[in-house]
Amino acid sequence: MRRKECSKVKKLFRVLIPVVLAVIAVVVIGLSIFNKGMADIKRLSVESIDVSLLKDGNYFGEYENGRWQYHVEVTVRDGEIKEIRVLNTKTGPFEMKMYDDVNTELIQRIVQNQSLQVDTVTGATVNGKALLKAVENALKEGI
């Protein structure tokens, strides 16, 4: 009787181990694809732009790296940033709505300080830097 039980356990392990290894491989590969570009964005530097020197107008900019994608419109009037709108409804596979609070907070900081040299929102550094870079790229159109 014990041999049958031992044989069943061995068969179970022969099936179970490859399945567990396959699941681990899928998770590791999925995470590496999911986080592609994250390290690059964390290292991004955002230039300081003197907004007071910009011409009035609406400027469009974008930044894309991996699943972080921002397309923005920046309105400049009387030497000030008046409005920043995120134009895309998706960033990678995700709905942009899930970032509304983060985007709103960061946009308020930019408009309030009239500068891109603001702190990103805690816990959303990568999204914040991607948004800042898109705004920077838009403002460079006005220089």
N, C-alpha and C positions, 0 to 999 in steps of 0.2 A: 504494500500500500504506500509506503513512504517513497518508493521509487517513482510511482505514478505522480505523486504530489511534487516531487523534485523535478520530474520531467515537465510537468505543467508550468512550474515556476520558471524553468529555463526557457520554455517556449514563450512565456509571457515577456520575459526580459529581452529575448531576441526580437520581439515585435516592438516592445515599449521603448527600448533604448534608441533605435533609429527614429522613431516618431518624436521623442523628446529632442533629439539632436536636430531634427528637421525644423521643429518649432523654434528652437533657439536660433538657428541659422536665419529663419524668416524674420524673427524679431530684430536681430542684429542688422541684417540688410535693410529692413524697413526703417529702422531708426537712423541709419546712416543716410538713406535717401531723404527721409523726412527732415533731417537737420542739415542737409547740404547747404552750404553758404553761410551758416550761422557764425562760424569763426571769422570769416572775412568781414561780415557786417560788424561784429564786435570790435574789430580793429580799425574800422572806418574813421577817418577824421572828417569833420564837417568844418568847412571854411567859414570864416567870419566875413560877412558881407555888409557894407555900410548901406543900409536901406535908404538913408536920406539922399543918396546919390542916384537912386533909381528913377527912371522915367515912369510917369503914370501909365498904367496898363494892366492887362491880365496876362500872366505868364504861366506857361505850362511846363511841367517837369515830371520826370519819372525816375524811378530807381527799381531795378529788378535784380534779384540774386536768389536763386533757389525758389522757395515758396514765399519769399517776401517780395511783394510787388506793390508799388505805390505809384499812382498817376494823380498828380495834383494840379490845381489851378490856384494861383496866388494873385490876389488883386492888390495893386500898389496905387495909392493915391496920396498926393501931397507929401511925398517922401516917407510914407508909412505903409506898413502891411495892414491892410484893412480886413482881408478875409483870406482864408485858406480852405479850399474844398478838396476832399478826397474824391476823385472821379470814378475809380474802379469799384465794382461791387464785390469782387473776389480777390483774394490774395492767395495764389496757389490754389489748393483745393478747398480753401475755407471761405466762408462768407465774410465780407468785410464788417458786417454788423457786429460780429463778436469782438471787434477791436474798437467799436464806437467810443467807449468810455476813455480808453487809452489815447485814441486819436484826438478826441475833444480836449482832453487835459493838456496834451502836448501842444496842440494848436493854440490854446489859450495862453500858454507860457510864451510861445513865440510871439504872438500878437502883443501881449502885455509888455514884453521886454524889447520888442522890435529887434530881435536878435535870434540867430540860430544857436547861440552859445547858451543853451538852457539844459537843465537836467532832464534826462528821459524819465519816464514813469517807472517807479520801482516794480520790478518783476516783468517789465516789458522793454528791456534795453534794446533788444534786436529789432523789434517792431519800431521803436522810437527812432533808432538810428536810421533805419530804412526810410521812414517818413521825413526825417530831417534832411537826408541826402536828396530826396525827391524835391523838397522845397528849395534846397540850395541850387539844384539844377534848374529849377524854374526861375529863381531870382537872377541867376547868371545870364539869362536872356535879356534882362533889363539893364545890364551894365554897358 
